[in-house]
Amino acid sequence: MPHLRPFRALRFDPAVAGDLGAVVCPPYDVIGPELQRKLLDRSPVNAVRIDLPESLPGDEPGARYRRASEQLAAWREDGTLRLDDEPGIYVYDQAYAVPGTRARRSQIGFFARLRLEELGPGSGVLPHERTLSAPKEDRYLLMRATRVNTSPIVGLFDDPGGESVRAMRAMAATPPDLDVTDDDGVRHRLWYVPAGGPHSAAVASLIATAAARPIAIADGHHRYETALRYRDEQRAAASTAAGAPGEEPASDYVLTLFLESASQRLTVLSTHRIVRGLGEQGVSAFMARAPELFEVRPVADRVELEAAFVPVDAVPGGEGRIGLWTRAGGAILRANRSAFAPLLSSGGEALCGLDVTLLQTALDELCGIDREAIASGRLAYTKSVPEALDIVEAATDGADMAFLLDPTPVAQIAAVAADGDVMPQKSTYFYPKALSGLIINAHEW
């Protein structure tokens, strides 16, 4: 079973850092060059400087990671960042509009440390997604230089009775320590709850509930695997980061946001696929063979296709419904599962039932686009339906077809993880993202 523990976080002191809304930032993997520059200009102490340090002309290898380490040290020295006095958990509420709809939702969770475990059979931590070497190397070099987690992984636990959510709401009944609204209109609120304070019994109960069953990683697979590598390095070097006698080193743990996924509704957005380099002949070949695997219903125009896929949660994912757009028109595809059955040679029932698995199988079978072709760049990705269609119509970078997917249900994600399987790249996008800079986990006690 997983092991969780409270900790002392590094947090921005508004008396020194100023407006906390100006110092937090999205996680590194959703920041492009334009947004990075905007964040750098927003505040001289914006967290992007340590979570995604910029590269400068003439930089030697590793220079930007060293700058992040030096910046972090300077902020601790001048009081911009302060370490909380005693261990605690950090209750975190996000209120947001569901993209593509008028619906509003909120979700509540808590930050704590999660003991790192090797991934595999019997582990208390379950992944669901494949990782890539380049992002892991980047995160490793940053962690090695700074010795902190600047942003969390996100882990899911189940409490169908909802007691844990009610307990967190009770802890959040006082004014928050942080209350900011980001550029997407998401409101983020944070409460520091000392483990030895008035809520000590509730904190212990909450941790026990979250640790009762394996934790499924929802987001942050690259960060988790990086933390494992760093932990092993620290162990090999007999790190001096150990705490009191008998305590494990802080580097044996990773900063985690724990979200309860059974009694509150979480939002997963779709990531649509754009196929490059097929040409007119390849598109025609796919369309000719599509009825072998799908029921094909043509759509009148892109307006009809957008209406079917733009609203989030309009149709539950996992039903085998896939949108298709080419420069000659579009269709809605419905998977014939009996036709797919002999092609799905590996993976459990949950993995084989995913829409994204069906699409990847169809691309391999009908277009010859296998995992190696995907790794070489034959697919592009976007979360925007209109953008996907625009890219195909403009033939941007050789784009020929767009495939639109419904969101993957959280229950299916957890089922894939429980089976020990992993989903194709870009299968899930949990929304909203946890901000970086809310709290920082220093590898110290």
Buried (B, 14 or more C-beta within 10 A) or exposed (E): EBBBBBBBBBBBBEEEBBEBBBBBBBBBBEBEEEBBEBBBEBBEBBBBBBBBBBEEEEEEEEEBBBBBBBBBEEBBEEEBBBEBEEBBBBBBBBBBBBBBBEBEBBBBBBBBBBBBBEBEEEBBBBBBBEBEEEBBEBBBBBBBBBBBBBBBBBBBBBBEEEBBBBBBBEBBEEEBBBEBEBEEEBBBBBBBBBBEEEBBEBBEBBBEBBBEBBBBBBBBBBBBBBBBBBBEBBEEEEBEBBEEEEEBBBBBBBBBBBBBBBBBEBBBBBBBBBBBBBEEEBBEBBBEBBEEBBBEEEBEEBEEBBEBBBBBBBEEBBEBBBBBBBBEBBBBBBBBEEBBEEEBEEBEEBBBBBBBBBBBBBBBBBBEBBEEBBEEEBBBEBBBBEBBBBBBBEEEEBBBBBBBBBBBBBBBBBBBBBBBBBBBBBBBBBBBBBBBBBBBBBBBB
